[in-house]
Amino acid sequence: MAEILVTGGTGTLGRPVVEGLRRAGHGVRSLSRHPRPDDPLSHAVDLRRGAGLDEALEGVDTVVHCATDPLGGDLRAAARLIGAARRAGVGHLLYISIVGVDRIPLGYYRAKYTVERALAASGLGWTVLRTTQFHDLVASLCARAALLPAAPVPDVDVQPIAVREAASRLVLLAQGEPRGRVDDMGGPAVEPFAHLMDAYLRSRGLERRTVPVRLPGRVFAAYRAGEHLAPGRAVGTVTFADFLAHH
């Protein structure tokens, strides 16, 4: 069985990836700035600084790179990881990205797209999987909006997908050969954000007036154009309503 390291192994996505790979019988190391004290294969490494990264990668065959920071630092972290993976002779680096990173001029998306290109030019075996937004993200945006008496709702469609479905796909890809960029992965339905906000409010027993918001600029123009959607790859099965019912 392969020796696999998962960055961001204690995060929303990384945790089910670690669990799935261990169930499949692989030796799995979890790398995180805040490792689990009950996990002897957990490594405390801040990818932005790199201390301890070479040791964590010793003998590793495959890396699943789930660690990310929307507030910045992904480019520096990826550069350190790619360099260390080369030194360790890692055969496969698998990266989770987002549908639309090459089409939406958002800083975080541009950073993700730059990481994709760095992987392609790294000389390593690599795979990139892009997914649409996770249910967890949509729910957190709804929760913040619901704190206000009149909840602002962006005038865009969304296609959220379950974290565990994305994790299951990463587990399968990590057990195979490098494949470059694979097919995108989208949630089961494209819906107006307003509909999901209504579902969130109902599920929490909240009464709020919703206010549609149409922001100016190229970023939201790209969202309104659906550049973050993958209607032709609606492979997810868990709806947002399903997610709300279990969380």
Secondary structure, DSSP 8 states (H G I E B T S, - for coil): --EEEEETTTSTTHHHHHHHHHHTT-EEEEEESS--TT-TTEEE--TTT-TTHHHHTTT-SEEEE----TTS-HHHHHHHHHHHHHHHT-SEEEEEEETTTTTS--HHHHHHHHHHHHHHTSSS-EEEEEE--BHHHHHHHHHHHTTSSEEEEES-EE--B-HHHHHHHHHHHHTS---EE---BB-S--EEHHHHHHHHHHHTT---EEEEE---SHHHHHHHTTTT--GGGB-----HHHHHHH-
